[in-house]
Amino acid sequence: MNTYDKILAAALKVLEEEGGAQFSTRAVTAIAQVTAPTLYHHFGNADGLLSAAIVEAFKQLFESKIAAVESTIPEMALRQGWDDYVRFAAARPRIYAAMMGRLLEGAHIEAADHSYQALVQNIQGVAAEGKLAVSAKAAADLVWASANTASWLYVTAQIRKAPPPQPDVVDLIRESVMQIILIQRPNADSK
């Protein structure tokens, strides 16, 4: 592993363990076993390193979505994409919080755009089958909002010193939005 990648991996480790508020170059240099001048040579300053780490986290999120085998059935792929996104936040809540914080600060991160575009493509697949009860834009907004809501339950569990949300709660969030955006077909058994 080259020095740049070693420092970046250490920065992700610090973010994962300490979160954005406690992020320090001192902790990163200790983990990466490099000097501060070496870190600054590669990243300019602490914010440059933090930005690079967050961009890398978004890349990892997007790559995990690409690597996931999604169903060829658009409605199922939509659910799987939602689950993949929330699973990332559940596994890495401090990194997820730092990622969202950076976006809220106005950063433009290409991998974040790609992640959202994957959602839009899944919505378009469902729309092409005539299964949307709302506009594609509304469906994308609702799915995006619900995935982020479920993800924040994992982040705030740490703040509240509470256990993570129960899987059935997370499933209920996903399925509630699916009921809103998808045309409900009558059940053959209810005739």
N, C-alpha and C positions, 0 to 999 in steps of 0.2 A: 504494500500500500504506500503510495507516495505521501509526502508531507501534507499537501493540501487536503487529501482525502482523510488522512489521519486526524487532522485538526477538525475537519467537518464532522467526522464520526464522533469525536469527543464533544463537540458542541451539541450534537443531537442527544448524546448521553446526558449532558448537563440539563438540557431542556426537558428531557424525559423524567429525570429525577428531581429537578428543582423548579422547573417552570420558568417562564419568561421573566418574572419579577425578580427571581434570585439568580438569573443568568450572570456569570462572571467569566472574564477572560482568564482570571487566575485559576479557576477550576478547570477550564478547558486546557490550559497549558500544562497543568499537572497531569491530567489524564492522557493527553497526547504526547507528553514528555518532550515538549519543545519550549523554547524561550519566547518571551513576549515579543521581541523584535521579529522572530520568525512568523509568529501569528500575524502581526501587523503587516509584514511584508506580503503575505498572501491575501489578507482581507481588509487592509486599510485601517480599520478601527473596530471596536466592539460591535457597533451597529452593523457594519459590513459583514462581520462574522454571523451575527444573529440573523440578518437578512438571508445570507447564504444558507444557513441551517434551515430556515423556514421554507425557502424555495426547495431545498432538498426534501423536506418533509412532504411538501405538496407533490413532488415528483414521485415519492414513495407511495403516497396515497393513489395517485393516478396509475402508477405501474401495478399496484395491487389490484386495481379495478380491471386493468387490461389482462392481467394474469388469471383472474377469476374466470372460470368457464361459465359463461352466461347462457341461459336457455335461448333457443331460437324462437321461442314463443314470446313476443314483445311484452305482454303483461307480466309474465314470470321474470323476464330480464329486468323489468322495471323494479320489481320487488327485490331481486337479487342485488341490483345496483344500490338500492336504498340500504339493504342489509350490509353490503360491503363498506359503505361510507360510515355507517353507525358503528360497525365492528372496529374500524380503524380508530375512531374516537374513543371507543370503550377500552381498547388496548393501550392507547397512548393519550390519555386525557390532557396531560400538561402540554404536550406538543400540539394537540388539537387546539387548545385554548390560545396558545401563542400564535398559531397559524391564523385563526380567526381574528385575533387582535391585530395582527399585521394588516389583514385585509380591511378591517375597520379604520385603520390609520390611513388608508388610501393607497396602499401598495398594489401594484398591478403584477400579478404572478401568473405567468403563462400556464403552468400546470394546473392552477386553480380554474382557469378558463376551460382547459381541456376536460377537467372533471365535470364542470357544469355542462359542457357540450355533450358529454356521454349521457347525462340525464336527458337532455333535450332530444338526442337521437332515440333513446328508449321511448320517450313520450311520442315522438313522431311515428315510431313503429306501432304503438297502440292506436294512435289517431288514424293511421293508414288502414287499420282493421275496422275502423268505425266504432271503436269501443270507448271513446272519450265522451263524458257527459258535460264537460266544460271545454273552453278553448285550450289549445295546446299551451299557450302562454300561462293561463291560469293554472293548468295542471302542473307545469314545471315549477311555478312559484309555490304551489301548495306542497308538492313533493319535496322541494328544496327546503322549505320552511320546516316541514315535519321531520326531515332527516336531521336538520340542525337542532331542532328542539330535543329530539331523542338523544343526540350526541351531547348536548349540554347537561342532560341529566347525569351523565357519567362525570363530567367536569365538576358540576356542583356537588356531587356526592362527596367529593374530597373536602370541599369547603364546609359542607354541613356535617362532616365527620359521620356520614351515613353510609350504609352499604350501597353498592351500585343498584340501579333499578332492576326490578325483577324482569326476566325475559318476556313474561306475558304483558307487562306494561308497555315495553318497547314494541312488541307485536301489535298491541292495541293502537298505538300511535300510527304505525304504518297502515294497518288495515282500516282505520278511521278515514285516513286521507284517501285510500284506495276506493272506499265506498263513495266518497264525494266526487272523485274524478272519473270513475268508471261507470259506464252504463250498466245498470243492474239488470241482469237477465232473470226472468221468472224461473224459479226452481221447478223442474219437471215433477218433483214429488208433491208440490203444493197444489197441483191441479185436482 
